[in-house]
């Protein structure tokens, strides 16, 4: 069985299986952000309250930003539209949110363990988003790269 390799305009060659893997990766990453953004939209007051509880300024604005990033950029990542911009935007947002909400080093022991897990899970997600930013969405995307 032969493998079909296609050279993209960037000079990077991909196979059909790599493009499928890129699509599945985008779907799995988006599965974390799109429902979270939708939940924040539907529970806006609760989202604002949670943001305010950690002492972040202008929690209403922060909630709107969170919804736009998670829902808007999450959907862009899912379909592969302006994928690299979406990936870097979500990565930066996730990095800021991680240090703001999962600062396990400053928490009581009963909360530190779970927040340490969440912290490093988010750091790994940022890593995955940086891979998408670096290599693009694959050919199975609106960007078709």
PEFEN-V103712 format. One record per residue. RES is the residue in one small letter. OMEGA is omega in whole degrees, 0 to 359 (999 if undefined). NEAR is the number of other ideal C-beta (glycine too) atoms within 12 Angstrom. D_CENTER is the distance of its C-alpha to the mean C-alpha in whole Angstrom. Layout:
res->RES omega->OMEGA near->NEAR d_center->D_CENTER
res->RES omega->OMEGA near->NEAR d_center->D_CENTER
This chain:
res->x omega->181 near->6 d_center->36
res->x omega->179 near->6 d_center->35
res->x omega->178 near->12 d_center->31
res->x omega->178 near->14 d_center->30
res->x omega->179 near->15 d_center->28
res->x omega->176 near->21 d_center->27
res->x omega->178 near->13 d_center->27
res->x omega->178 near->22 d_center->24
res->x omega->180 near->13 d_center->26
res->x omega->181 near->18 d_center->24
res->x omega->180 near->10 d_center->26
res->x omega->178 near->19 d_center->24
res->x omega->176 near->18 d_center->25
res->x omega->174 near->29 d_center->23
res->x omega->177 near->20 d_center->25
res->x omega->180 near->19 d_center->24
res->x omega->176 near->18 d_center->23
res->x omega->178 near->24 d_center->20
res->x omega->176 near->30 d_center->19
res->x omega->178 near->18 d_center->19
res->x omega->178 near->21 d_center->17
res->x omega->178 near->35 d_center->14
res->x omega->180 near->30 d_center->14
res->x omega->177 near->19 d_center->14
res->x omega->178 near->31 d_center->11
res->x omega->179 near->42 d_center->9
res->x omega->182 near->25 d_center->11
res->x omega->176 near->20 d_center->10
res->x omega->180 near->39 d_center->6
res->x omega->179 near->37 d_center->6
res->x omega->176 near->20 d_center->9
res->x omega->190 near->30 d_center->7
res->x omega->185 near->39 d_center->6
res->x omega->178 near->29 d_center->9
res->x omega->178 near->17 d_center->12
res->x omega->178 near->28 d_center->10
res->x omega->178 near->33 d_center->11
res->x omega->178 near->21 d_center->14
res->x omega->178 near->21 d_center->15
res->x omega->179 near->33 d_center->15
res->x omega->182 near->24 d_center->17
res->x omega->179 near->15 d_center->19
res->x omega->188 near->18 d_center->20
res->x omega->182 near->21 d_center->20
res->x omega->178 near->15 d_center->23
res->x omega->178 near->16 d_center->21
res->x omega->179 near->31 d_center->18
res->x omega->179 near->24 d_center->20
res->x omega->180 near->17 d_center->23
res->x omega->178 near->22 d_center->20
res->x omega->178 near->29 d_center->19
res->x omega->183 near->18 d_center->22
res->x omega->178 near->14 d_center->23
res->x omega->173 near->22 d_center->21
res->x omega->177 near->14 d_center->23
res->x omega->180 near->23 d_center->21
res->x omega->180 near->12 d_center->23
res->x omega->184 near->13 d_center->23
res->x omega->178 near->24 d_center->21
res->x omega->179 near->19 d_center->21
res->x omega->179 near->16 d_center->19
res->x omega->178 near->29 d_center->17
res->x omega->178 near->30 d_center->16
res->x omega->178 near->21 d_center->16
res->x omega->180 near->28 d_center->14
res->x omega->179 near->37 d_center->11
res->x omega->180 near->30 d_center->12
res->x omega->181 near->23 d_center->12
res->x omega->186 near->35 d_center->8
res->x omega->182 near->36 d_center->7
res->x omega->183 near->31 d_center->10
res->x omega->180 near->29 d_center->11
res->x omega->176 near->39 d_center->8
res->x omega->177 near->39 d_center->7
res->x omega->176 near->29 d_center->10
res->x omega->177 near->33 d_center->11
res->x omega->181 near->47 d_center->8
res->x omega->184 near->35 d_center->10
res->x omega->179 near->23 d_center->13
res->x omega->178 near->31 d_center->13
res->x omega->184 near->23 d_center->14
res->x omega->192 near->25 d_center->14
res->x omega->182 near->39 d_center->11
res->x omega->177 near->29 d_center->11
res->x omega->179 near->23 d_center->11
res->x omega->182 near->38 d_center->8
res->x omega->181 near->41 d_center->6
res->x omega->177 near->25 d_center->8
res->x omega->179 near->30 d_center->8
res->x omega->180 near->45 d_center->4
res->x omega->180 near->32 d_center->6
res->x omega->177 near->21 d_center->9
res->x omega->182 near->34 d_center->8
res->x omega->179 near->37 d_center->7
res->x omega->179 near->24 d_center->10
res->x omega->180 near->23 d_center->12
res->x omega->181 near->33 d_center->11
res->x omega->180 near->27 d_center->12
res->x omega->180 near->22 d_center->15
res->x omega->188 near->25 d_center->16
res->x omega->184 near->28 d_center->16
res->x omega->179 near->28 d_center->16
res->x omega->186 near->21 d_center->19
res->x omega->181 near->24 d_center->21
res->x omega->181 near->14 d_center->23
res->x omega->185 near->17 d_center->25
res->x omega->173 near->18 d_center->25
res->x omega->185 near->12 d_center->28
res->x omega->182 near->12 d_center->28
res->x omega->178 near->9 d_center->28
res->x omega->187 near->18 d_center->24
res->x omega->185 near->17 d_center->23
res->x omega->181 near->16 d_center->23
res->x omega->180 near->17 d_center->20
res->x omega->174 near->25 d_center->18
res->x omega->176 near->20 d_center->19
res->x omega->179 near->16 d_center->17
res->x omega->179 near->25 d_center->14
res->x omega->184 near->28 d_center->14
res->x omega->172 near->17 d_center->14
res->x omega->180 near->19 d_center->12
res->x omega->178 near->32 d_center->9
res->x omega->177 near->22 d_center->11
res->x omega->177 near->20 d_center->10
res->x omega->176 near->34 d_center->7
res->x omega->177 near->29 d_center->7
res->x omega->177 near->21 d_center->10
res->x omega->178 near->28 d_center->8
res->x omega->177 near->38 d_center->6
res->x omega->175 near->22 d_center->10
res->x omega->177 near->24 d_center->11
res->x omega->178 near->40 d_center->10
res->x omega->184 near->27 d_center->11
res->x omega->189 near->19 d_center->14
res->x omega->177 near->28 d_center->15
res->x omega->190 near->35 d_center->14
res->x omega->188 near->42 d_center->13
res->x omega->184 near->34 d_center->17
res->x omega->181 near->31 d_center->20
res->x omega->184 near->27 d_center->19
res->x omega->175 near->32 d_center->17
res->x omega->179 near->21 d_center->18
res->x omega->179 near->29 d_center->18
res->x omega->178 near->21 d_center->20
res->x omega->999 near->28 d_center->19
